[in-house]
Amino acid sequence: MHSRRALTAGLLLAIAAATALAACATPTDPHWSDAGIHVVEGHWLPTERPCDLASTDGCVAAVRAAEAGLGVDPHATVRASTAGLPRQWVRSDGQTVVVIPAYSGAPPEFVILDLADGSRRVTGYGCWGVPKADGTMNCGEVPLDQYRVGHSPVD
């Protein structure tokens, strides 16, 4: 014979197992799941890579273009970084989909500016088209609205 306490414990265990199974079967809110994913100014960004503002590489060119496009005084930028585009989208059914954006030229990136007042600004930056005779390309601000919070690229 089972004691009342054993029956109660068994019933509670069954309820807990059923709840856990139901949680696994419920739909999820669609979201990006890349490493380091976070939101800056309403855009989903994966892990940021610091940009050395004292260098002369392409990162600094992207930062200067971002400052100009956003109307930010270059003296107000205390740090800057870049981030690629998120790629791993988790649909409402829980399935992960790899999103491969189609752009001509190199894929754009996010440029993130940390300003002296503590705020952060973000914009898209990319290069497109065929390289010019001198090897340079047309580069500048690129709208990346598909990575805004609330936008679903797949669902």
N, C-alpha and C positions, 0 to 999 in steps of 0.2 A: 504494500500500500504506500502510496505517496503521501507525504505530509503536505499540508496546506502551504507551508513555506516553500517547499520544492516546486509545487505547481505554480505558485506566484513567480518564483524566480525563472522558471521555464517560460512562462507567459511573457515576462518582461524581456527575456532574451529573444524570443520569437518576434516581439514588436520591434526591438532594436535592429534585428537582422532585416526585417521587412522595410524599416525606415531607411537603412543603409542601401538596400537594393533599389528602393524607389528614388533615392537621391542620385544614384548612378544613371537612372533611366530618364531623369528630368532634363528638359532642354536647358541649355546654357545661354547666357548673353553672348552674342558674337563679340570677339575681341582679338587684338593682335597678341601674339605670345612670344615674340622674339626676345632674346636675352637683353636684359636691361631696359625693357620697354617702359616708357614713362611719358607724361604729357608736358609739353611746354607750349604756352600760348595757344592751347586748343588743338595741337598737332601731336599725334602719336609718334614718338621717336625711339629707335633702339639705342644701344649703348653709344654714348658720345665719345669722340676722339679729340683730345686737346689740340689746339692749333697754336704754334709758336708765332706770336705776333712780331717777333724780331726777325723772322726768317724772310726769305724772298720766294718761297715756293707758292704753288697754286692755292694753298689754303689761305694765305694772306690776301691774294687776289679775290678769292671768294668772299672773305670777310669785308674787304673794302667795297665790293659790289653790293653786299647785303646792307652795309651801313648806308650807302647811297640810296638803295631801293627803299629802305625803311625810314629814311630821313633821320638817321642817327649820327650825331657828331662823333667822328672817329676818336676824339679824346675821351669820350664817355665810355668807350669799350675797354673794360679792364681784363677780360678773358674772352676767349672765343673757342668754339669747338665745331666739329662737323659730325654728322651722323648719316649713315646710309638710309635707305628706305626699309620700312618693315616688310617682311616677306611671309611670315607665318600667321595666317588668319584662321582662327577657330570659329567654325560656323555654329549656328544655333543647335545643330544636331550633335555637336561635339567633335565633328571631323575636322582635322587640320588640313588646310589647303595652302600650298605654296603659291604665292602671288608673284608673277613675273611681269613687271610693268614693261610696256613697249615704248621706247623712246629712240629717236634717231640720235646717234652720237653716244657719249658716255651717259650712264644713268645719272640723273640729278641726285643731289644730296641736300640735306638740311644744313643750314649754317645757323649756329646758335650764338648769340651775343650776350654776354653777361655785362651789364652796365653798372656804372659807378653808383647809381641810386638803388642798386639791389634787384632791379627788374631783369627779366630775360626776354629777349626778342628772338624770333625765329622766322626764317624764310627759306624757300627752295632756291637752289643755284645749280645750274647745269650748263653744259656746252652742247651744241648741236651743229648738224650740217657737216659738210666736207671741209677738212683742214684747208686753210688758205695757203698761198705759195710760201709764206714765211713759217708755216707750221702751226700757226695759232688757229684757234677756232672762235666762232661766235659764242660767247658765254654771257650769262646774266641770270637775272631772277627768273625762276620757273614756278608757276603756281602748283602747289601740291595739296590741293583741297581734298583729294581723295583720301588723305591721311588725317583728316580732321576728326575729332571726337564726334561720334554719332553717324559717321559715314560708313557704310558697309560695302566693301569692294566686291564681295562675292554673294552674300546671302540675298 
